[in-house]
Amino acid sequence: MDVRTKNNITVTGRDDGPVMMLAHGFGCDQNLWRLVAPALAEEFKVVLFDHVGSGHSDPAAWNPGRYSSLDGYAEDVLEIIHELDLPPVVFVGHSVSSMAGVLAAIREPERFAKLVLLTPSPSYLDDGDYRGGFSRADIDELLESLDSNYLGWSAAMAPVIMGNPDRPELGEELTNSFCRTDPEMARVFAHTTFLSDNRADLSKVRVPTRAIQCVPDAIAPPEVGEFVRDSIPGCELVTLDAAGHCPQLSAPEATTEAIASFARTR
């Protein structure tokens, strides 16, 4: 299968610039980057794509077995890098895609110049002293609600995830993005997102990394960002003056600067 069609790859920006790869999170597609990608394209060669099961990716590529683990998404990231024959990339992963990037960078570190983890979480589940933000009962209830009524779940959860109640248009945009996703594919991706535990993988990262968080964030509390910082060797943590889990929509200028300032450092 053609990788470019499979993941609906789009390349923009400067041909002679450093390569930046933008990976969207659950329920979204590459359109989520539309407010930051043009500014980044002035300085970087920007590679955008849709995860299989999202956006305009090829539905024929969907395989629930492959995508029931973040390893499947990490393999796709590496396939794109190989297909485009890219030099080491600055990988920017939003939400769950941050952990897909971590797994890919562990597997082939020579393919990555830097990692930018935007509102990351290695595990959403509270565990002992670790605060992921959700109890097991919370996760079970969330997934049961999604399984039984995906459209209703989307309408209820998207504004919570977006986290800017004074700007309801942002929550509506995320709701619409969720609703464009095939419910069965979304169900598998949601289970993968909320049940994965990549805490033990963080210490294996050997690529310069910056984590970017927002406070408040109903999906990834500040303790998660601090855990990521403390677990990845040399990781930087930047806290934006922004709320919610999708700052590329709610605070695009600050998000762009946080990404670009790290990407351009040597």
C-alpha positions, 0 to 999 in steps of 0.5 A, spaced: 500 500 500 502 506 498 504 510 504 502 517 502 495 515 500 495 511 506 496 516 511 494 522 506 501 525 507 502 533 506 508 536 505 509 544 505 514 549 507 521 550 505 525 545 501 531 547 504 529 547 511 529 542 517 524 537 517 518 538 522 513 532 522 506 534 526 502 528 529 495 529 531 491 526 537 485 522 538 479 524 534 482 529 530 486 529 523 492 534 520 487 540 520 488 540 527 495 544 525 492 549 521 493 555 525 500 553 527 503 549 520 503 556 516 508 559 521 512 553 522 512 552 514 516 559 514 522 556 517 521 549 516 519 543 511 513 541 515 510 534 514 503 533 516 499 526 515 493 523 518 493 517 522 490 511 519 482 511 521 482 518 522 481 524 517 482 522 509 487 516 511 485 510 507 480 506 510 482 500 507 489 500 511 485 500 517 487 493 521 484 493 529 489 488 531 495 493 528 492 499 531 490 496 538 497 498 540 501 504 540 506 500 536 502 500 530 502 508 530 509 508 531 511 503 525 506 508 521 511 514 523 517 510 521 514 508 515 512 515 513 520 517 514 522 512 510 518 513 504 519 520 504 527 519 505 527 524 510 533 526 514 532 526 522 526 530 523 523 534 529 517 530 531 511 534 534 506 529 537 500 532 540 497 528 546 497 520 545 501 521 538 507 524 543 507 517 546 507 514 539 513 519 537 517 516 543 516 509 541 518 511 534 524 514 537 526 509 541 526 504 535 530 508 530 533 514 534 537 516 528 531 518 525 529 523 530 533 530 531 528 532 537 522 530 540 516 535 542 511 532 546 505 537 546 500 535 552 503 528 553 501 523 557 504 516 558 498 513 562 492 516 564 490 512 569 492 513 577 497 508 580 500 509 587 503 515 587 503 517 580 497 521 578 494 520 571 488 524 572 483 518 572 481 512 576 480 506 573 472 507 574 473 513 570 476 510 564 471 504 564 465 509 565 469 513 559 470 507 554 463 504 556 460 511 554 464 512 548 462 504 546 455 505 547 453 512 544 459 515 540 456 521 538 453 523 544 460 522 548 463 526 543 458 532 544 459 531 551 467 530 552 470 535 546 468 541 550 471 538 556 478 536 552 478 543 549 477 546 556 476 553 554 468 554 556 468 562 554 470 560 547 465 554 545 466 555 538 473 551 539 469 545 543 464 545 537 470 544 532 473 538 536 466 535 537 465 536 529 472 532 528 470 527 533 464 526 529 467 525 522 471 519 525 468 512 524 465 510 530 468 503 530 475 506 528 474 511 534 473 506 539 479 502 538 483 508 538 480 511 544 481 504 548 489 504 545 489 511 548 486 511 554 489 504 556 496 504 554 502 505 559 508 508 556 511 510 563 517 505 563 519 507 556 520 514 557 527 513 560 529 509 554 529 516 550 535 519 547 533 524 543 533 531 545 526 533 548 521 538 550 514 537 553 509 542 553 503 543 557 497 547 559 494 548 566 489 547 567 488 541 562 482 536 564 486 530 560 493 531 563 494 534 569 500 538 571 503 532 575 503 528 568 508 534 565 512 534 571 513 526 570 515 526 563 520 531 564 523 527 570 523 521 566 526 523 560 533 524 560 535 532 559 527 533 558 525 540 558 518 542 560 514 548 558 508 551 561 504 555 556 499 561 559 493 557 556 488 552 558 485 546 555 488 540 551 489 543 544 493 549 545 495 549 537 487 551 537 486 555 543 493 558 543 496 557 536 502 563 537 504 561 544 504 554 541 508 555 535 513 559 539 514 553 544 515 548 538 519 553 533 524 555 539 526 548 541 526 546 534 531 551 532 536 550 538 542 546 536 
